[in-house]
Amino acid sequence: MRSKKDESEIMAENTVYKKMSRVLPAMLVLLLFVIVLAVATGAVYVPLDRSFKIILAGM
């Protein structure tokens, strides 16, 4: 038999997963948008291949 504590922990985990399932895709879309915007903005000033060379040279 499950105790009340086990049931409340399971319920809390389900609530967290429900929130994550809504927020995570939105965060990924926002991240992709920011990356595309940053590359597009940077491409105006520095070509993308040159950006990679600069980044790799700094490593």
MOCORVEN-V417842 format. One line per field, one symbol per residue. ss: DSSP state (A for helix, B for strand, O for the rest). burial: b if it has 16 or more other ideal C-beta (glycine too) atoms within 10 Angstrom, else e. A space follows every 10 residues. Layout:
BEGIN
ss->???
burial->???
END
This chain:
BEGIN
ss->OOOAAAAAAA AAAAAAAAAA AAAAAAAAAA AAAAAAAAAA AAAAAOOAAA AAAAAAAOO
burial->eeeeeeeeee eeeeeeeeee eeeeeeeeee eeeeeeeeee eeeeeeeeee eeeeeeeee
END
